[in-house]
Amino acid sequence: MANDLPRQATVQCLSRSGIHRMAYVEWGEPDNPKVLVCVHGLTRVGRDFDRLAQALADRYRVVCPDVVGRGRSDWLRDPSDYALPQYVADMVTLIARLGVDSVHWLGTSMGGLIGLALAGQPGSPIKRLVLNDVGPKINPEAVERIGDYVGKPVRFATLEEAVDYITLISLGFGLRDRDEWREITRSVLKPDGDGFTVHYDLKLGLPIKAMTPQLAAASEAALWKLYDQIQCPTLLIRGENSDLLSRETAAAMTQRGPRAKLVEFPGVGHAPMFFDRAQIATVREFLLAG
């Protein structure tokens, strides 16, 4: 089977300041017309979905990009372009490269917002949508927490030192043991002399630091408008202890727009990582229901 190991590829995308490459990995049969796009959170990478992708590769061609500025992808020349419009445009280019007219989509946190913004467009290629612990309204306390570490230079002398750091800033993932934390740490490191540093452009933190209450309110209104335009079946996943997606926002999302089906995963916060078989089963059941 072609799903034993992922295939690596890149696609050329356009920003206001030139061309950049977006890297991605694929699982499953390369000619399968049924495509699932999985998109990661703010400082994560496509390899976060390895376990989920392997579990779904019997039914899907699973495509997991590194959003520009992260992982194997290029960094943008203008850091002000690290925003949803650029990310959505890049994903449209990726889907065109894949040669399919429609896709299913799973997005964690930022990846969910990208999916929401794309699914809310007229003629969207997204026909089934999973939003993992994110919605149009984001708790400002969570933004402040994330802003405390995003964009700060860090360096680790050893892998285990890096595991300690990633565990500390990502406790909401709810992973079960040191081996699982080590697995998600390796994918977000790059060698730096005799140690390691983070894999992403530190300038990703600039748009967060530039956010004002007025800009946040305008962004929320725009996202609710897009959400209300979504017409495809939508599953909303919430970590029981999430500090980013409130129960009130999740409940509102079940009553408007696509009237998402809400599933809450116990014992995790922001955001579930789909290492757990029950979490994977929930996604699989929803995606294949149609």
C-alpha positions, 0 to 999 in steps of 0.5 A: 500500500502507498500509505505506509510512509508519507510522500513529501512535496511542495507547491509554489504560492504567491504573496504580495512580495513574491513567490514562496514554497509551501511544503506538504506530506501526503498519505494514502493512494496518490490517485485517490480522488477523495482528499482530506486536507489537515491543517495544523495550529499556529506554531505546529506542522503538518506532521502533527496529523501522522497518526490520524492520516495513517488511520484514514489513508485506507479511505482518503488521500490525506494531505498535510501542509506546513503553513507558510512560515513553518516547518519545511515551508518558506518564510514570507518576506513581509511578516504582515502577510502572516494572516488568514487571507494569505493562508486561504490563498495558499490553500486554494493553490494547494487544492488546485495542485492536487487536481481535485474539485472538492476536499474534506477539511480538518483544521486545528485552531489556526487550521480550523480558521483557515478552513472556516474562511475557505468554507464560507466562500461562495463555490468553496471546494470544502464539502465536509468540515471539521473544526478542532477547538476553534470558532469565530470568537476566541477568548482573549485570555488564550490569545494572551497566553499564546502571545507570551511564547510565540515569537520569542527566541528559544534554544535547546541543548538537548531533545529532552530539554525541548520536550520539557518546553513543548510540554509546558506550553502545550499542556492542553494537548492532553498527551498521555506519556513522555513518548507522545510528547517526544513525538510531537516535539521532534517535528517542531525542531530544527538543528542549531549547531549542537542543539535545537531551535524552533522551526518557525519564523519568529515574526509570526508573533508580530500580528498577534502583538499588533492586535487591538480590541478594535481589530479583534472585534472586527475580525470576530465579526468577519469570521461570524459572517463567513461561518454563517455562509458555510453550507457543508456538514460541519463537526465542531470538536472542543477540548473539555478544558479549552481556554480558547473556545468557550462553551458559549461560543461552541453552543452558538455555533450549533445554532447558526450557520451550518449548525455544527455537530458538537463533540467535546473530548474529556480530559484535554484543553486546547487542542485535541491532537488525535493521538487517542483512538476514540478521537480518531474514530469520532473524526472518521465516523463524521467524515465518512458519514456522507 
